[in-house]
Amino acid sequence: MLLLTASSNVPRRIQAPWVSEEEVRDVTEFWRAQGGQSEMVVAISEFEGTASRGGALEGDDDDALLAQARQIVIDSQMGSTSMLQRKLRVGFARAGRLMDLLEQQGVVGPSTGSKAREVLIGRDESGLS
């Protein structure tokens, strides 16, 4: 079999035994017959919004980081996650979360794909020095 993965543009030759659909069903039925409780796998999407309820973005350091992000976005008039990554030296996930919080506060508009977000607060009306 040739396998083409997302991390490579060159197909790799791999070998594996053929398992029919019937054999897969037999094995899963055997596992089910073993009894016991099945474990529920909770998706990551169910934890969305945990940061605002006591997760990673609360506390003095994070409040200061959010204030810095707000100042940077208003001063530059550019709502870009990658800019926050560079200026604040944070990872993509944290910069994205900061941008989401700025959207909730009404500082930037909603995401429009890969473009920078519209900044809804002007330099003169920011109330920041």
N, CA, C and O atoms as a printed pandas DataFrame, in Angstrom:
     atom_number atom_name residue_name chain_id  residue_number  x_coord  y_coord  z_coord
0              1         N          MET        A               1    0.855   -1.162    0.000
1              2        CA          MET        A               1    0.000    0.000    0.000
2              3         C          MET        A               1    0.903    1.226    0.000
3              4         O          MET        A               1    1.988    1.198    0.581
4              5         N          LEU        A               2    0.467    2.289   -0.641
5              6        CA          LEU        A               2    1.157    3.569   -0.583
6              7         C          LEU        A               2    0.383    4.477    0.351
7              8         O          LEU        A               2   -0.841    4.575    0.261
8              9         N          LEU        A               3    1.099    5.146    1.253
9             10        CA          LEU        A               3    0.475    6.034    2.227
10            11         C          LEU        A               3    1.031    7.432    2.034
11            12         O          LEU        A               3    2.245    7.635    2.069
12            13         N          LEU        A               4    0.150    8.387    1.834
13            14        CA          LEU        A               4    0.536    9.782    1.691
14            15         C          LEU        A               4    0.017   10.533    2.904
15            16         O          LEU        A               4   -1.195   10.661    3.077
16            17         N          THR        A               5    0.918   11.035    3.753
17            18        CA          THR        A               5    0.518   11.733    4.973
18            19         C          THR        A               5    0.532   13.241    4.754
19            20         O          THR        A               5    1.080   13.732    3.767
20            21         N          ALA        A               6   -0.070   13.962    5.678
21            22        CA          ALA        A               6   -0.116   15.417    5.578
22            23         C          ALA        A               6    1.255   16.044    5.795
23            24         O          ALA        A               6    1.503   17.158    5.333
24            25         N          SER        A               7    2.139   15.352    6.485
25            26        CA          SER        A               7    3.446   15.923    6.790
26            27         C          SER        A               7    4.479   15.680    5.696
27            28         O          SER        A               7    5.614   16.142    5.814
28            29         N          SER        A               8    4.113   14.967    4.637
29            30        CA          SER        A               8    5.060   14.651    3.572
30            31         C          SER        A               8    4.343   14.673    2.237
31            32         O          SER        A               8    3.155   14.362    2.151
32            33         N          ASN        A               9    5.071   15.040    1.203
33            34        CA          ASN        A               9    4.467   15.010   -0.129
34            35         C          ASN        A               9    4.967   13.801   -0.927
35            36         O          ASN        A               9    4.692   13.675   -2.120
36            37         N          VAL        A              10    5.706   12.912   -0.249
37            38        CA          VAL        A              10    6.220   11.711   -0.884
38            39         C          VAL        A              10    5.480   10.497   -0.305
39            40         O          VAL        A              10    5.488   10.292    0.909
40            41         N          PRO        A              11    4.844    9.697   -1.162
41            42        CA          PRO        A              11    4.150    8.515   -0.644
42            43         C          PRO        A              11    5.145    7.492   -0.093
43            44         O          PRO        A              11    6.233    7.306   -0.638
44            45         N          ARG        A              12    4.745    6.829    1.008
45            46        CA          ARG        A              12    5.577    5.787    1.608
46            47         C          ARG        A              12    4.920    4.443    1.358
47            48         O          ARG        A              12    3.695    4.322    1.385
48            49         N          ARG        A              13    5.741    3.437    1.117
49            50        CA          ARG        A              13    5.230    2.091    0.934
50            51         C          ARG        A              13    5.164    1.432    2.305
51            52         O          ARG        A              13    6.157    1.361    3.029
52            53         N          ILE        A              14    3.976    0.953    2.644
53            54        CA          ILE        A              14    3.807    0.260    3.925
54            55         C          ILE        A              14    3.114   -1.066    3.675
55            56         O          ILE        A              14    2.446   -1.257    2.659
56            57         N          GLN        A              15    3.284   -1.975    4.619
57            58        CA          GLN        A              15    2.638   -3.272    4.512
58            59         C          GLN        A              15    1.847   -3.524    5.783
59            60         O          GLN        A              15    2.286   -3.189    6.883
60            61         N          ALA        A              16    0.691   -4.112    5.617
61            62        CA          ALA        A              16   -0.153   -4.441    6.756
62            63         C          ALA        A              16   -1.034   -5.612    6.347
63            64         O          ALA        A              16   -1.311   -5.794    5.162
64            65         N          PRO        A              17   -1.469   -6.398    7.302
65            66        CA          PRO        A              17   -2.362   -7.510    6.953
66            67         C          PRO        A              17   -3.745   -6.980    6.576
67            68         O          PRO        A              17   -4.184   -5.947    7.080
68            69         N          TRP        A              18   -4.415   -7.693    5.692
69            70        CA          TRP        A              18   -5.775   -7.310    5.305
70            71         C          TRP        A              18   -6.734   -7.798    6.379
71            72         O          TRP        A              18   -6.695   -8.962    6.780
72            73         N          VAL        A              19   -7.596   -6.895    6.840
73            74        CA          VAL        A              19   -8.620   -7.247    7.813
74            75         C          VAL        A              19   -9.961   -6.905    7.168
75            76         O          VAL        A              19  -10.218   -5.757    6.806
76            77         N          SER        A              20  -10.799   -7.913    7.035
77            78        CA          SER        A              20  -12.086   -7.697    6.378
78            79         C          SER        A              20  -13.048   -6.972    7.321
79            80         O          SER        A              20  -12.828   -6.914    8.531
80            81         N          GLU        A              21  -14.094   -6.434    6.754
81            82        CA          GLU        A              21  -15.128   -5.743    7.530
82            83         C          GLU        A              21  -15.775   -6.699    8.535
83            84         O          GLU        A              21  -16.081   -6.312    9.663
84            85         N          GLU        A              22  -15.980   -7.939    8.117
85            86        CA          GLU        A              22  -16.584   -8.938    8.997
86            87         C          GLU        A              22  -15.688   -9.222   10.211
87            88         O          GLU        A              22  -16.178   -9.366   11.331
88            89         N          GLU        A              23  -14.376   -9.300    9.977
89            90        CA          GLU        A              23  -13.442   -9.541   11.082
90            91         C          GLU        A              23  -13.444   -8.374   12.073
91            92         O          GLU        A              23  -13.369   -8.588   13.283
92            93         N          VAL        A              24  -13.530   -7.153   11.567
93            94        CA          VAL        A              24  -13.601   -5.979   12.439
94            95         C          VAL        A              24  -14.852   -6.047   13.298
95            96         O          VAL        A              24  -14.793   -5.794   14.502
96            97         N          ARG        A              25  -15.984   -6.388   12.690
97            98        CA          ARG        A              25  -17.242   -6.513   13.442
98            99         C          ARG        A              25  -17.146   -7.598   14.512
99           100         O          ARG        A              25  -17.619   -7.413   15.634
100          101         N          ASP        A              26  -16.532   -8.731   14.163
101          102        CA          ASP        A              26  -16.369   -9.829   15.129
102          103         C          ASP        A              26  -15.545   -9.383   16.337
103          104         O          ASP        A              26  -15.896   -9.689   17.477
104          105         N          VAL        A              27  -14.460   -8.668   16.091
105          106        CA          VAL        A              27  -13.597   -8.210   17.181
106          107         C          VAL        A              27  -14.342   -7.208   18.068
107          108         O          VAL        A              27  -14.270   -7.299   19.294
108          109         N          THR        A              28  -15.053   -6.257   17.464
109          110        CA          THR        A              28  -15.781   -5.272   18.275
110          111         C          THR        A              28  -16.899   -5.927   19.076
111          112         O          THR        A              28  -17.154   -5.533   20.214
112          113         N          GLU        A              29  -17.565   -6.916   18.500
113          114        CA          GLU        A              29  -18.595   -7.643   19.247
114          115         C          GLU        A              29  -17.983   -8.394   20.425
115          116         O          GLU        A              29  -18.575   -8.446   21.503
116          117         N          PHE        A              30  -16.790   -8.981   20.223
117          118        CA          PHE        A              30  -16.095   -9.682   21.296
118          119         C          PHE        A              30  -15.777   -8.708   22.435
119          120         O          PHE        A              30  -15.979   -9.028   23.607
120          121         N          TRP        A              31  -15.279   -7.515   22.082
121          122        CA          TRP        A              31  -14.958   -6.510   23.107
122          123         C          TRP        A              31  -16.219   -6.094   23.866
123          124         O          TRP        A              31  -16.195   -5.963   25.090
124          125         N          ARG        A              32  -17.296   -5.890   23.154
125          126        CA          ARG        A              32  -18.551   -5.500   23.806
126          127         C          ARG        A              32  -19.038   -6.589   24.748
127          128         O          ARG        A              32  -19.567   -6.303   25.822
128          129         N          ALA        A              33  -18.855   -7.850   24.335
129          130        CA          ALA        A              33  -19.312   -8.977   25.144
130          131         C          ALA        A              33  -18.513   -9.106   26.436
131          132         O          ALA        A              33  -18.965   -9.763   27.374
132          133         N          GLN        A              34  -17.334   -8.490   26.502
133          134        CA          GLN        A              34  -16.509   -8.555   27.701
134          135         C          GLN        A              34  -17.149   -7.807   28.857
135          136         O          GLN        A              34  -16.791   -8.008   30.017
136          137         N          GLY        A              35  -18.099   -6.941   28.530
137          138        CA          GLY        A              35  -18.830   -6.218   29.566
138          139         C          GLY        A              35  -18.055   -5.025   30.094
139          140         O          GLY        A              35  -17.104   -4.551   29.472
140          141         N          GLY        A              36  -18.483   -4.553   31.252
141          142        CA          GLY        A              36  -17.844   -3.382   31.836
142          143         C          GLY        A              36  -18.440   -2.100   31.291
143          144         O          GLY        A              36  -19.219   -2.108   30.338
144          145         N          GLN        A              37  -18.069   -1.040   31.894
145          146        CA          GLN        A              37  -18.565    0.257   31.471
146          147         C          GLN        A              37  -17.676    0.825   30.373
147          148         O          GLN        A              37  -16.450    0.741   30.441
148          149         N          SER        A              38  -18.301    1.392   29.383
149          150        CA          SER        A              38  -17.526    2.057   28.341
150          151         C          SER        A              38  -17.192    3.463   28.819
151          152         O          SER        A              38  -17.966    4.097   29.536
152          153         N          GLU        A              39  -16.043    3.924   28.413
153          154        CA          GLU        A              39  -15.621    5.266   28.798
154          155         C          GLU        A              39  -16.114    6.271   27.773
155          156         O          GLU        A              39  -16.068    6.031   26.566
156          157         N          MET        A              40  -16.583    7.390   28.276
157          158        CA          MET        A              40  -17.039    8.433   27.380
158          159         C          MET        A              40  -15.877    9.373   27.093
159          160         O          MET        A              40  -15.248    9.883   28.021
160          161         N          VAL        A              41  -15.590    9.603   25.832
161          162        CA          VAL        A              41  -14.528   10.511   25.441
162          163         C          VAL        A              41  -15.146   11.884   25.247
163          164         O          VAL        A              41  -16.043   12.059   24.422
164          165         N          VAL        A              42  -14.664   12.859   26.011
165          166        CA          VAL        A              42  -15.203   14.210   25.941
166          167         C          VAL        A              42  -14.406   14.999   24.925
167          168         O          VAL        A              42  -13.178   15.060   24.989
168          169         N          ALA        A              43  -15.112   15.599   23.992
169          170        CA          ALA        A              43  -14.445   16.375   22.948
170          171         C          ALA        A              43  -13.898   17.676   23.512
171          172         O          ALA        A              43  -14.432   18.230   24.473
172          173         N          ILE        A              44  -12.839   18.146   22.906
173          174        CA          ILE        A              44  -12.214   19.395   23.338
174          175         C          ILE        A              44  -13.179   20.568   23.169
175          176         O          ILE        A              44  -13.156   21.511   23.960
176          177         N          SER        A              45  -14.021   20.512   22.145
177          178        CA          SER        A              45  -14.937   21.615   21.890
178          179         C          SER        A              45  -15.902   21.853   23.046
179          180         O          SER        A              45  -16.437   22.953   23.183
180          181         N          GLU        A              46  -16.137   20.828   23.890
181          182        CA          GLU        A              46  -17.024   21.007   25.034
182          183         C          GLU        A              46  -16.382   21.876   26.108
183          184         O          GLU        A              46  -17.076   22.404   26.977
184          185         N          PHE        A              47  -15.054   22.028   26.053
185          186        CA          PHE        A              47  -14.368   22.844   27.036
186          187         C          PHE        A              47  -14.169   24.273   26.550
187          188         O          PHE        A              47  -13.548   25.078   27.244
188          189         N          GLU        A              48  -14.679   24.597   25.384
189          190        CA          GLU        A              48  -14.529   25.942   24.841
190          191         C          GLU        A              48  -15.163   26.936   25.795
191          192         O          GLU        A              48  -16.279   26.724   26.270
192          193         N          GLY        A              49  -14.468   28.001   26.073
193          194        CA          GLY        A              49  -14.980   29.013   26.982
194          195         C          GLY        A              49  -14.569   28.786   28.418
195          196         O          GLY        A              49  -14.939   29.576   29.287
196          197         N          THR        A              50  -13.810   27.727   28.705
197          198        CA          THR        A              50  -13.380   27.484   30.085
198          199         C          THR        A              50  -12.441   28.579   30.563
199          200         O          THR        A              50  -12.430   28.909   31.749
200          201         N          ALA        A              51  -11.658   29.143   29.664
201          202        CA          ALA        A              51  -10.695   30.162   30.076
202          203         C          ALA        A              51  -11.392   31.368   30.672
203          204         O          ALA        A              51  -10.870   31.984   31.602
204          205         N          SER        A              52  -12.555   31.715   30.158
205          206        CA          SER        A              52  -13.245   32.879   30.698
206          207         C          SER        A              52  -13.938   32.565   32.018
207          208         O          SER        A              52  -14.389   33.474   32.716
208          209         N          ARG        A              53  -14.025   31.263   32.368
209          210        CA          ARG        A              53  -14.663   30.892   33.621
210          211         C          ARG        A              53  -13.651   30.381   34.642
211          212         O          ARG        A              53  -13.992   29.558   35.492
212          213         N          GLY        A              54  -12.422   30.855   34.568
213          214        CA          GLY        A              54  -11.454   30.453   35.573
214          215         C          GLY        A              54  -10.332   29.639   35.001
215          216         O          GLY        A              54   -9.639   28.944   35.743
216          217         N          GLY        A              55  -10.129   29.699   33.715
217          218        CA          GLY        A              55   -9.064   28.934   33.087
218          219         C          GLY        A              55   -7.818   29.768   32.911
219          220         O          GLY        A              55   -7.422   30.528   33.796
220          221         N          ALA        A              56   -7.215   29.615   31.768
221          222        CA          ALA        A              56   -5.886   30.164   31.528
222          223         C          ALA        A              56   -5.822   31.678   31.486
223          224         O          ALA        A              56   -4.757   32.243   31.736
224          225         N          LEU        A              57   -6.900   32.349   31.184
225          226        CA          LEU        A              57   -6.802   33.792   31.023
226          227         C          LEU        A              57   -7.430   34.548   32.182
227          228         O          LEU        A              57   -8.240   35.448   31.965
228          229         N          GLU        A              58   -7.077   34.205   33.379
229          230        CA          GLU        A              58   -7.504   34.974   34.533
230          231         C          GLU        A              58   -6.323   35.155   35.454
231          232         O          GLU        A              58   -5.407   34.332   35.477
232          233         N          GLY        A              59   -6.344   36.218   36.201
233          234        CA          GLY        A              59   -5.232   36.496   37.101
234          235         C          GLY        A              59   -4.548   37.780   36.686
235          236         O          GLY        A              59   -4.825   38.328   35.620
236          237         N          ASP        A              60   -3.652   38.256   37.537
237          238        CA          ASP        A              60   -2.995   39.536   37.299
238          239         C          ASP        A              60   -2.166   39.543   36.022
239          240         O          ASP        A              60   -2.237   40.496   35.247
240          241         N          ASP        A              61   -1.376   38.485   35.792
241          242        CA          ASP        A              61   -0.532   38.443   34.600
242          243         C          ASP        A              61   -1.365   38.462   33.332
243          244         O          ASP        A              61   -1.041   39.176   32.383
244          245         N          ASP        A              62   -2.437   37.681   33.312
245          246        CA          ASP        A              62   -3.262   37.592   32.123
246          247         C          ASP        A              62   -4.104   38.841   31.911
247          248         O          ASP        A              62   -4.362   39.227   30.771
248          249         N          ASP        A              63   -4.535   39.477   32.996
249          250        CA          ASP        A              63   -5.245   40.746   32.866
250          251         C          ASP        A              63   -4.326   41.796   32.259
251          252         O          ASP        A              63   -4.748   42.591   31.419
252          253         N          ALA        A              64   -3.077   41.793   32.685
253          254        CA          ALA        A              64   -2.102   42.734   32.136
254          255         C          ALA        A              64   -1.847   42.421   30.665
255          256         O          ALA        A              64   -1.708   43.334   29.852
256          257         N          LEU        A              65   -1.786   41.137   30.320
257          258        CA          LEU        A              65   -1.567   40.738   28.935
258          259         C          LEU        A              65   -2.741   41.164   28.056
259          260         O          LEU        A              65   -2.543   41.624   26.931
260          261         N          LEU        A              66   -3.956   41.012   28.567
261          262        CA          LEU        A              66   -5.133   41.440   27.817
262          263         C          LEU        A              66   -5.128   42.956   27.634
263          264         O          LEU        A              66   -5.480   43.452   26.564
264          265         N          ALA        A              67   -4.734   43.684   28.662
265          266        CA          ALA        A              67   -4.650   45.147   28.567
266          267         C          ALA        A              67   -3.586   45.555   27.544
267          268         O          ALA        A              67   -3.784   46.497   26.777
268          269         N          GLN        A              68   -2.458   44.842   27.539
269          270        CA          GLN        A              68   -1.404   45.131   26.552
270          271         C          GLN        A              68   -1.906   44.842   25.138
271          272         O          GLN        A              68   -1.668   45.623   24.217
272          273         N          ALA        A              69   -2.591   43.731   24.973
273          274        CA          ALA        A              69   -3.123   43.372   23.663
274          275         C          ALA        A              69   -4.114   44.435   23.192
275          276         O          ALA        A              69   -4.095   44.836   22.028
276          277         N          ARG        A              70   -4.961   44.878   24.082
277          278        CA          ARG        A              70   -5.932   45.925   23.744
278          279         C          ARG        A              70   -5.215   47.200   23.286
279          280         O          ARG        A              70   -5.589   47.806   22.282
280          281         N          GLN        A              71   -4.195   47.594   24.025
281          282        CA          GLN        A              71   -3.438   48.803   23.692
282          283         C          GLN        A              71   -2.756   48.663   22.329
283          284         O          GLN        A              71   -2.787   49.585   21.515
284          285         N          ILE        A              72   -2.147   47.514   22.091
285          286        CA          ILE        A              72   -1.444   47.278   20.822
286          287         C          ILE        A              72   -2.413   47.335   19.646
287          288         O          ILE        A              72   -2.124   47.961   18.626
288          289         N          VAL        A              73   -3.559   46.682   19.790
289          290        CA          VAL        A              73   -4.541   46.642   18.704
290          291         C          VAL        A              73   -5.092   48.043   18.422
291          292         O          VAL        A              73   -5.230   48.433   17.263
292          293         N          ILE        A              74   -5.401   48.786   19.462
293          294        CA          ILE        A              74   -5.962   50.128   19.272
294          295         C          ILE        A              74   -4.909   51.079   18.699
295          296         O          ILE        A              74   -5.210   51.870   17.804
296          297         N          ASP        A              75   -3.687   51.007   19.206
297          298        CA          ASP        A              75   -2.625   51.890   18.696
298          299         C          ASP        A              75   -2.304   51.624   17.229
299          300         O          ASP        A              75   -2.117   52.556   16.448
300          301         N          SER        A              76   -2.242   50.355   16.865
301          302        CA          SER        A              76   -1.866   50.010   15.490
302          303         C          SER        A              76   -3.066   50.012   14.548
303          304         O          SER        A              76   -2.904   50.054   13.328
304          305         N          GLN        A              77   -4.281   49.967   15.121
305          306        CA          GLN        A              77   -5.519   49.873   14.343
306          307         C          GLN        A              77   -5.493   48.658   13.415
307          308         O          GLN        A              77   -5.961   48.705   12.278
308          309         N          MET        A              78   -4.927   47.565   13.944
309          310        CA          MET        A              78   -4.868   46.326   13.190
310          311         C          MET        A              78   -5.149   45.162   14.134
311          312         O          MET        A              78   -4.373   44.913   15.057
312          313         N          GLY        A              79   -6.244   44.453   13.913
313          314        CA          GLY        A              79   -6.624   43.332   14.762
314          315         C          GLY        A              79   -6.122   42.020   14.203
315          316         O          GLY        A              79   -6.877   41.269   13.587
316          317         N          SER        A              80   -4.843   41.743   14.418
317          318        CA          SER        A              80   -4.226   40.557   13.852
318          319         C          SER        A              80   -3.673   39.650   14.951
319          320         O          SER        A              80   -2.923   40.096   15.819
320          321         N          THR        A              81   -4.051   38.385   14.903
321          322        CA          THR        A              81   -3.553   37.416   15.878
322          323         C          THR        A              81   -2.045   37.244   15.747
323          324         O          THR        A              81   -1.338   37.155   16.750
324          325         N          SER        A              82   -1.552   37.197   14.512
325          326        CA          SER        A              82   -0.114   37.009   14.323
326          327         C          SER        A              82    0.675   38.211   14.840
327          328         O          SER        A              82    1.798   38.050   15.318
328          329         N          MET        A              83    0.103   39.408   14.750
329          330        CA          MET        A              83    0.777   40.581   15.301
330          331         C          MET        A              83    0.865   40.457   16.822
331          332         O          MET        A              83    1.900   40.771   17.410
332          333         N          LEU        A              84   -0.217   40.001   17.462
333          334        CA          LEU        A              84   -0.182   39.807   18.917
334          335         C          LEU        A              84    0.853   38.757   19.301
335          336         O          LEU        A              84    1.528   38.894   20.321
336          337         N          GLN        A              85    0.979   37.726   18.502
337          338        CA          GLN        A              85    2.001   36.708   18.768
338          339         C          GLN        A              85    3.389   37.339   18.789
339          340         O          GLN        A              85    4.183   37.087   19.694
340          341         N          ARG        A              86    3.667   38.149   17.793
341          342        CA          ARG        A              86    4.996   38.766   17.698
342          343         C          ARG        A              86    5.230   39.787   18.800
343          344         O          ARG        A              86    6.271   39.768   19.456
344          345         N          LYS        A              87    4.267   40.679   19.007
345          346        CA          LYS        A              87    4.458   41.777   19.963
346          347         C          LYS        A              87    4.463   41.299   21.410
347          348         O          LYS        A              87    5.235   41.799   22.228
348          349         N          LEU        A              88    3.603   40.332   21.729
349          350        CA          LEU        A              88    3.488   39.865   23.114
350          351         C          LEU        A              88    4.310   38.606   23.389
351          352         O          LEU        A              88    4.412   38.159   24.531
352          353         N          ARG        A              89    4.894   38.040   22.333
353          354        CA          ARG        A              89    5.692   36.816   22.456
354          355         C          ARG        A              89    4.904   35.683   23.115
355          356         O          ARG        A              89    5.339   35.071   24.090
356          357         N          VAL        A              90    3.730   35.432   22.539
357          358        CA          VAL        A              90    2.871   34.345   23.011
358          359         C          VAL        A              90    2.603   33.411   21.838
359          360         O          VAL        A              90    2.883   33.752   20.689
360          361         N          GLY        A              91    2.070   32.251   22.127
361          362        CA          GLY        A              91    1.740   31.277   21.092
362          363         C          GLY        A              91    0.450   31.630   20.371
363          364         O          GLY        A              91   -0.269   32.552   20.756
364          365         N          PHE        A              92    0.177   30.874   19.312
365          366        CA          PHE        A              92   -1.003   31.141   18.491
366          367         C          PHE        A              92   -2.296   30.986   19.273
367          368         O          PHE        A              92   -3.199   31.813   19.147
368          369         N          ALA        A              93   -2.394   29.936   20.080
369          370        CA          ALA        A              93   -3.632   29.684   20.813
370          371         C          ALA        A              93   -3.928   30.823   21.789
371          372         O          ALA        A              93   -5.067   31.277   21.892
372          373         N          ARG        A              94   -2.908   31.276   22.495
373          374        CA          ARG        A              94   -3.123   32.348   23.471
374          375         C          ARG        A              94   -3.448   33.667   22.773
375          376         O          ARG        A              94   -4.321   34.409   23.224
376          377         N          ALA        A              95   -2.752   33.959   21.680
377          378        CA          ALA        A              95   -3.042   35.182   20.926
378          379         C          ALA        A              95   -4.453   35.134   20.356
379          380         O          ALA        A              95   -5.152   36.148   20.340
380          381         N          GLY        A              96   -4.874   33.966   19.890
381          382        CA          GLY        A              96   -6.233   33.815   19.371
382          383         C          GLY        A              96   -7.269   34.013   20.459
383          384         O          GLY        A              96   -8.307   34.636   20.235
384          385         N          ARG        A              97   -6.983   33.477   21.647
385          386        CA          ARG        A              97   -7.909   33.650   22.781
386          387         C          ARG        A              97   -7.988   35.114   23.190
387          388         O          ARG        A              97   -9.068   35.619   23.495
388          389         N          LEU        A              98   -6.847   35.796   23.198
389          390        CA          LEU        A              98   -6.845   37.234   23.503
390          391         C          LEU        A              98   -7.696   37.993   22.477
391          392         O          LEU        A              98   -8.459   38.892   22.830
392          393         N          MET        A              99   -7.553   37.617   21.215
393          394        CA          MET        A              99   -8.325   38.285   20.162
394          395         C          MET        A              99   -9.820   38.013   20.357
395          396         O          MET        A              99  -10.641   38.905   20.144
396          397         N          ASP        A             100  -10.181   36.787   20.759
397          398        CA          ASP        A             100  -11.591   36.474   21.029
398          399         C          ASP        A             100  -12.124   37.316   22.189
399          400         O          ASP        A             100  -13.260   37.789   22.146
400          401         N          LEU        A             101  -11.309   37.499   23.215
401          402        CA          LEU        A             101  -11.726   38.329   24.360
402          403         C          LEU        A             101  -11.876   39.787   23.942
403          404         O          LEU        A             101  -12.787   40.477   24.400
404          405         N          LEU        A             102  -10.988   40.253   23.077
405          406        CA          LEU        A             102  -11.108   41.635   22.573
406          407         C          LEU        A             102  -12.377   41.789   21.733
407          408         O          LEU        A             102  -12.993   42.855   21.725
408          409         N          GLU        A             103  -12.764   40.732   21.033
409          410        CA          GLU        A             103  -14.021   40.774   20.278
410          411         C          GLU        A             103  -15.206   40.859   21.235
411          412         O          GLU        A             103  -16.147   41.616   20.993
412          413         N          GLN        A             104  -15.164   40.083   22.323
413          414        CA          GLN        A             104  -16.238   40.116   23.318
414          415         C          GLN        A             104  -16.348   41.495   23.964
415          416         O          GLN        A             104  -17.445   41.928   24.315
416          417         N          GLN        A             105  -15.230   42.179   24.120
417          418        CA          GLN        A             105  -15.226   43.513   24.719
418          419         C          GLN        A             105  -15.613   44.596   23.720
419          420         O          GLN        A             105  -15.772   45.757   24.097
420          421         N          GLY        A             106  -15.765   44.225   22.444
421          422        CA          GLY        A             106  -16.153   45.212   21.440
422          423         C          GLY        A             106  -14.999   46.017   20.891
423          424         O          GLY        A             106  -15.214   47.075   20.300
424          425         N          VAL        A             107  -13.773   45.540   21.072
425          426        CA          VAL        A             107  -12.603   46.253   20.562
426          427         C          VAL        A             107  -12.390   45.934   19.086
427          428         O          VAL        A             107  -12.068   46.822   18.297
428          429         N          VAL        A             108  -12.572   44.658   18.711
429          430        CA          VAL        A             108  -12.419   44.249   17.319
430          431         C          VAL        A             108  -13.684   43.569   16.843
431          432         O          VAL        A             108  -14.490   43.090   17.639
432          433         N          GLY        A             109  -13.845   43.535   15.533
433          434        CA          GLY        A             109  -14.996   42.883   14.931
434          435         C          GLY        A             109  -14.779   41.377   14.832
435          436         O          GLY        A             109  -13.748   40.862   15.264
436          437         N          PRO        A             110  -15.747   40.682   14.267
437          438        CA          PRO        A             110  -15.634   39.227   14.131
438          439         C          PRO        A             110  -14.554   38.837   13.127
439          440         O          PRO        A             110  -14.127   39.642   12.299
440          441         N          SER        A             111  -14.132   37.597   13.222
441          442        CA          SER        A             111  -13.109   37.060   12.333
442          443         C          SER        A             111  -13.650   36.964   10.915
443          444         O          SER        A             111  -14.801   36.584   10.699
444          445         N          THR        A             112  -12.809   37.311    9.960
445          446        CA          THR        A             112  -13.169   37.202    8.544
446          447         C          THR        A             112  -12.118   36.368    7.827
447          448         O          THR        A             112  -11.475   36.840    6.889
448          449         N          GLY        A             113  -11.947   35.147    8.263
449          450        CA          GLY        A             113  -10.961   34.263    7.642
450          451         C          GLY        A             113   -9.553   34.627    8.058
451          452         O          GLY        A             113   -9.273   34.825    9.240
452          453         N          SER        A             114   -8.662   34.715    7.074
453          454        CA          SER        A             114   -7.257   34.981    7.379
454          455         C          SER        A             114   -6.935   36.478    7.405
455          456         O          SER        A             114   -5.793   36.855    7.666
456          457         N          LYS        A             115   -7.911   37.318    7.143
457          458        CA          LYS        A             115   -7.678   38.762    7.160
458          459         C          LYS        A             115   -7.653   39.276    8.597
459          460         O          LYS        A             115   -8.213   38.657    9.502
460          461         N          ALA        A             116   -6.989   40.427    8.790
461          462        CA          ALA        A             116   -6.987   41.059   10.107
462          463         C          ALA        A             116   -8.403   41.531   10.438
463          464         O          ALA        A             116   -9.172   41.905    9.553
464          465         N          ARG        A             117   -8.724   41.505   11.710
465          466        CA          ARG        A             117  -10.059   41.947   12.136
466          467         C          ARG        A             117  -10.153   43.467   12.117
467          468         O          ARG        A             117   -9.157   44.172   12.282
468          469         N          GLU        A             118  -11.359   43.947   11.914
469          470        CA          GLU        A             118  -11.606   45.388   11.942
470          471         C          GLU        A             118  -11.554   45.865   13.395
471          472         O          GLU        A             118  -12.161   45.259   14.278
472          473         N          VAL        A             119  -10.823   46.959   13.631
473          474        CA          VAL        A             119  -10.744   47.533   14.963
474          475         C          VAL        A             119  -11.888   48.538   15.101
475          476         O          VAL        A             119  -12.012   49.464   14.299
476          477         N          LEU        A             120  -12.725   48.344   16.129
477          478        CA          LEU        A             120  -13.940   49.121   16.275
478          479         C          LEU        A             120  -13.752   50.356   17.162
479          480         O          LEU        A             120  -14.642   51.202   17.246
480          481         N          ILE        A             121  -12.608   50.457   17.816
481          482        CA          ILE        A             121  -12.334   51.595   18.702
482          483         C          ILE        A             121  -11.165   52.379   18.123
483          484         O          ILE        A             121  -10.106   51.821   17.836
484          485         N          GLY        A             122  -11.374   53.678   17.958
485          486        CA          GLY        A             122  -10.310   54.538   17.440
486          487         C          GLY        A             122   -9.327   54.914   18.529
487          488         O          GLY        A             122   -9.616   54.750   19.714
488          489         N          ARG        A             123   -8.153   55.424   18.133
489          490        CA          ARG        A             123   -7.132   55.830   19.113
490          491         C          ARG        A             123   -7.659   56.885   20.076
491          492         O          ARG        A             123   -7.375   56.842   21.273
492          493         N          ASP        A             124   -8.433   57.839   19.544
493          494        CA          ASP        A             124   -8.920   58.944   20.366
494          495         C          ASP        A             124  -10.032   58.529   21.334
495          496         O          ASP        A             124  -10.214   59.178   22.364
496          497         N          GLU        A             125  -10.770   57.474   21.029
497          498        CA          GLU        A             125  -11.866   57.068   21.907
498          499         C          GLU        A             125  -11.525   55.871   22.785
499          500         O          GLU        A             125  -12.412   55.290   23.410
500          501         N          SER        A             126  -10.260   55.499   22.838
501          502        CA          SER        A             126   -9.870   54.298   23.588
502          503         C          SER        A             126   -9.892   54.510   25.078
503          504         O          SER        A             126  -10.122   53.557   25.823
504          505         N          GLY        A             127   -9.660   55.728   25.545
505          506        CA          GLY        A             127   -9.604   55.979   26.966
506          507         C          GLY        A             127   -8.313   55.501   27.600
507          508         O          GLY        A             127   -8.171   55.504   28.823
508          509         N          LEU        A             128   -7.358   55.085   26.750
509          510        CA          LEU        A             128   -6.052   54.651   27.226
510          511         C          LEU        A             128   -5.023   55.694   26.874
511          512         O          LEU        A             128   -5.201   56.451   25.920
512          513         N          SER        A             129   -3.950   55.742   27.634
513          514        CA          SER        A             129   -2.914   56.717   27.329
514          515         C          SER        A             129   -1.820   56.115   26.494
515          516         O          SER        A             129   -0.861   56.803   26.145
